[in-house]
């Protein structure tokens, strides 16, 4: 660069970006605290609220790792999607915890109640079928054949539920075998 050329900063957005990231961190921490408080008041069990409180930051960390590995940018769209998914995570956590509590009240052991409570949640309902179809559509599948995808999911719903149930039972048997060996 020639010596007679002088560089001046005309517009600097770095302070705005730093303030935005700081605000995002504060809002995320505040949201986590509020979620834990609401879950504690709603569920009445501190351990259950703590499980969800631990799963939220771990999910965010895993999402950022996957975004980094795949080379995706962290922008307002990805952060909005992450916020939406965290809402679904809290919602599904509440459903699973209530299912586990219901199975415990039915007289099952804690391990069996956890297994059955998770299995109840895994059964496909119409909401999960629509999420699967939406995910397939968003991932670049042929958008012209979505009626066939919906028909396939509806036709194979029982088979999918059975496969999920079989996989969970196999995993539970393996876990019990490992626990007995230890």
Secondary structure, DSSP 8 states (H G I E B T S, - for coil): --TT---------HHHHHHHHHHHHHHHHHHHHHHHHHHHHHH--HHHHHHHHHHHHHHHHHHHHHHHHHT----HHHHHHHHHHHHHHHHHHHHHHHHHHHHHHTT--HHHHHHHHHHHHHS--HHHHHHHHHHHHHTT--GGGHHHHHHHHHHTHHHHHHHHHHHHHHHHHHHHHHHHH-
